[in-house]
């Protein structure tokens, strides 16, 4: 079993301690000073979230004007520690909205209570903010007797309180996929991946058991079954802690008792060659010391029954360009000098359609001859009722001892991630 962290520090921008909690007592008190020295010595472009020095591992996150630092002198699970630091930020936001130096100083007692409840001897414990808020409150010092921990903390299902009641029982499931893509100037696909997430909003009474089955084209990296047709090979699959992994490994059924409200049930990544949903071609005719002309073509490469919504194409232009003349037959064109770019906004584009825009700019007669970098074209879009990977929900079953009827709603969305075309 990988060891947890030894201590957690909250530091200001100069490295001065604001709050600290030493869980093991096996690291020297000067650790924080050594950390900030290492950070300040390093080039900002080369900074990494994990630093190793003299047998000590520093894992940190910078948020606003503070550093959240975890240290260990053992072979620790740094991924777990990083996730815990981000979870700390999330829980703190639930308590005092903004997480910065001033808010930390104003909430010493609450923070120490949270640090003691969320981690024990360096290992994460209860991290669900809704459960923590039941017995750690900002006015707890006013109570005559200390509040008892909620039953959820002492049960196997620590992420869901008992006796939840809704007049209307509903579950909303969103399968959202972000497409990261880079196209070279000659039209070659340099990089493409799909980063997906299944988000759930649960408004269910009692203590329901949910069973979710995805389509049988899925092929997870830790298990291989016989598949017909082309399989979807998933990598970096992560589940919420409520999922029973044993059931999933046996029959690929995702069984779980959901937290109340909104949460991420599952995330995944597919590193695969894909056909770009929105294809952009750029023709640039530059007349030195005179003018520059752009012809941009956008084409949707999906079924005509689907539609790309809120399409935005951002075309970079030289910083010294002037006198813009813009023309298109669809959408809106505007020159954004603060971004040195043309922004072409199209509300909807059906599948299989192609559109053009033209732009003309003047250039100064005297120009800097130093070669300038050419930023890529960025593309934004959203295609509802579609997943790029082909992932689909076969069924979602809701079981609760009272036998009530619940309505499951499923929605699919594919949208841009880091989607760029070089020019």
N, C-alpha and C positions, 0 to 999 in steps of 0.2 A: 504493500500500500504506500503510495507516494505521500510524503510528509507535507503538512500545511505550512503556513508562514509563521515566523517567529514574533513579528511585531508589525504594527501599522502606524504610520505617521502622517499627519496633515501638516504640510509646510507652506509658508508663503513664498512669494517669488524670489526672495533673497535666501531661502533655505532655512528660515527661522521656524522652529516648531510652534504650531498653534495648538494641536492636540496630538497625543500619542497613546497607544495601548500596547503594552508588552505582554504577549500571551505565554511565552516560554521562558524568558529570562536568559536566553542562551546567546544573545548578541550584545556587543558593547554599546554603551550609551552614545558614543560619538558617531554611530553609524550614519545618522542623518547628515552630519557635517561632511562626511566623506562622500556621500551621494551627491550633494549639491555641488561639491568641487568637481566631481566627474562630469556632471551635466554642463556646468559653465565652461569647462575645458573643451568640450566636444563641439564640433561644428554643428550648427542647428540643422543643416541638411542631412547630417549623418546620425542624428539622434534615433535611438531605438527604445522600445518600451521595456527592454530587459538589459540590465548591465551586470556583468560579473567582474568581481575584483577581490582578490585575496581571500578566496573561499566563501565570499558573501554574494548572494544573488539579490539584486535590486529589481523589483517589478513596480512600475509606476504608471500613473495616468495624470495628465495635466488637464484640469478643468477650470475654466475662467482664470482666476488669479491664484490658484492653489495647486500643489502637487499632492496626490494621494499615493503614498509610498508603502509597499509591503516588502519586508526583507526576510531572508531565510539563509541559514548556513547549511542546509541539507539539500538532498536531491528532491526538490519539491515539484509538484504539478503546477507549472507556471500558468498554464491555460486556465486552470481552476481559479488561481489567485487573480488573474486579470479579470475574469468574469465576475468575481466577487467584488473587485474595486468598482466596476461599472454598476453592479447591483447596489453597492453602497450609495453611489451618486443618485440612482433612481429612487431609492428609499428616502434619502435626505430630501429630495425634491418634493416628495409627498408630504413631508413634515414642514419644511420651511421654504418651499418654492425655489428660491435661488440658493445655489451652493457656491459660496464664496467666503473669503476670509472673515468678513464682518458677520455673516450669518452663522459661521462656526463659533465665533466668540460669544454670540448671543444665545447659543443653545448648547453650552457645555454639558449640562446634566443629561439632556435628552440624548446627545451623541454618545456619551459614555454608556448609557443604558442600552442603546442600540448596538454598540460595539460588543457588549457583553452577551446580548441575546443572539446576535447574528453570527458570532464566531466563538467557538470554545476550543481552547488549547491550539489555536491556529487552524481549525477546521470549520468551514461554513456550516451553519445550522439552519435556523429559520430565516428565510430571506423574503418572504411574501409580505409586502407592505400592509395589505388589508388585515392580515392576522396580527402583525405587530401593533397596528393602531388600535387593536381592541384592548390592549393592556399597557401599552406605553403611550401616554398622552402628554401633551405639553403642560397640562395642569395637574400632573400626577402628584406633585408635592402638596397640593391642597387637600388630598384625600385623607380621611381619618385612619384608614388601614390600607396596606398595599393591595392592589388588585390581584386576583388570582389569574394565572395564565389561562387563556381560553382552552376549551377541550380539544380544539384542533391541534394544538401543539403537543398534546400528550397522546395523540392517535397516529395511526399510519398515514392518514390523509391530512397532512399538516397544512395543505394549501387551500382548504375549503372549510369554512365554519358550518356548523349545523343549523337547522331550523330556518333555512332560507325559504322565502315564500314569494311567488309571483302570481299575479292574477292571470297572466298569459305566459305560457312557457314556450320559449323560442330559442333557437340556436342559429347563429349566422356564421357561415364558413366562407372565408375568402382565400382562394388560391391565387397568389400574386407572384408573377415571375418578372424579374428585371434582366434585360438583355444587355450584356457588356460586349462591345464590338469595336474593332479598329480596322478600317479599310485603307490600304495604301493608295498612292496617287494613281497607280496603274489599274486599280480595281481589284487587286489581290486582297483576300481576307487574311489579315495578319494575326488577329486574335478574336476569339468568340467564346463566350460562356453564358450560361443561364444561372442566375441566383434566385432560388425560389423560397417562398415562405407560405405556410398555411396558417392564417390568422383566424382566431375564433372569438366570437362574442357569445357568451353563455348566460342566458337568463332563465335558469331552470330551478324549480323548487326542490327541496329535499336533498338527497344524496344520490344523484342519478349515475348510472353506468352507461357510457357511450362506447359504441363499437363502429369504427370507421374502416372501410375497405376501399383501397385505391385500385385502379385498373391493373390487370395482370401483366402489362408490358414493363412494369417496374423491375429493375434489376439493381439491388443494392450491393455495395462493394463487399459487404461481409457475408453475403449469402448468395448462392447461385442455384436457381431452380430451372427446370426446363421451360423455355418460353417459346411461344409460336410468334413468328414475325419478328420485327425489329424491336429490340428491348431498349428501355430507357435506363442507361447506366448512371446511377446517382452516386455522388461523392459527398463527403463532409456532411452526412445526414445527422442532424441533431434533433432530439425530442425534448419536450417539456418534461419536468420531473414527474408529472402525473401519469405518464404513459407506462404501461406494464411491458417492459422490454421482453420478458419471457414469452408472452403471448405473441408478440410481433415476430420473434425469431422462429417460433413454431409454425405459425400459419399466416404470417403477414397481416394479421388483424391488429389494428391500433386500438387497444382497449384502455380506457381511462375514466377516472372521475374528475371532471373539469373544475378548475378554479371558477369562482364567480366573477363574471364580467369579461373583460377583454384580455387575451393572452396569445402568445405565439405557440402553437401546438407543435410545429415541425419546421425545420429549415433544411435546405439542401442546395447542392451545386452540381451543374453538369458542364464539364469542360469538353465541348464538342463543336464540330464544324456545323454551322447553321446557315440557312439562306436568309439574308437580311430582310426584315419585314418592310422597312422603308429604305429604298435605295436612292442615293443622291449622287449625281454627276455634276462636276463643275468644269466649266471652260472659262479660262481667264486670259484675256488679251491685254497685255500691258505695253503701253507706249511711253517709254522713259521720258521724264520731264514734261509730260503732256497730259495723258489720261490713262485710266484703267477701266476695262469693261468686263462684266461678269455675266455669264449665262449659266443658270442653275436649273437642273432638271431633277424633279422628284418623282419617284415611281413606287407605288405600293405593290408588294409581291406576296399577296395572300388572296384568299378566295373573295369573289365579289359580294358574297353574303356578309362579310365582315367589314368593319369600318374602323379606321384610325381616327381617334378623337384628339383634339387639342395639340395638333402637330405644330412644332416650332423648330425652324431651321435657323441656326445662328451662323452667319458667314462672316469671318473676319476680313477686315479691310485695312490698308495701310493707315497708320496713325495720322499722317499728314494729308490724307485724302480730303477733298472738299467738293462743293457743288454737286450733291447727289441727285441723280435722276433715276427713279425707280419705276418699274413697270411689271405688272403681272395680271393674269386673267382670273386669279382666284386668291382669296384670302387678303391679308393686309401686309404691306411692306413698310418698314420704318427704319430709318438710319439712327443708330444709337451711338453717338460720338463718345460717350463716356465709356463704352465697351469696345470702341473701334470695330463695330460690327453692323451688318444688316440683319434685321430680325424679320423672318418671313413666318407669319402666323396663319395657319389654316385650321378652321374649326373642325372640319370633318373631311376625310378622304376615303371613298370606298375602295375596296380591293381591286387591283388590276387597272388603276387609273394613273395617268401621267400628266404632270403640269410643268410649266416653264415660268421663270422670272428673269428679267434683265435689269442690270444696274450699270450706271455710268458715273464715274467720279473723275474730277480733275485732280492733277498732281502738280506740285510746285515745280517751277523751272529749275530750281537749285535743290538738289537732294543729297542727303548723306549717302556716300558710296559704300558704307559699311554694310555687308550682307546682313539682312534681317531674318529672324526666324519666322516661319509661317505657321501660325496656330491652325489646328484642324477645324473643320466644320463640325458643329455639335448638333445633334438631332434629338428632339423630345417628342414623345407620342404615347398614346395609350390605346390598346386594342382590347375592348371588353369581349366576354364570352369566348375567350381563346387562351390556351396555354401553348407556349412555344415548344415545350418538351413533350406534349401529348398527355400529360398527367391528368387523370380524371377521377372523380369520386364515384365509386360504384354504388355505395349506399352508406348511410349514416343512421344507425339504430340507437334509440334512446330507451333505456330500461330504468324504471323507478318503481319501488315497491308499492306505491299508492296507485300505480297504473294509469296516471294521467297521460293525455295525448299532447305531444309537443310538435311544433312545426320546425323542421330543419330547412334552412335556406342556404344554397350554395351559389357562389359567384366566382367567375374566372376573369383574371385581368393579366395581360402581358403589357409591359411598359418598358421604356428605355431605362438603362442604367448609365454606364459610361459608354456612350454611343457616339463614335467619332469617325470622320472621313478626312483623310489628309488631302491637301491641295498643293 
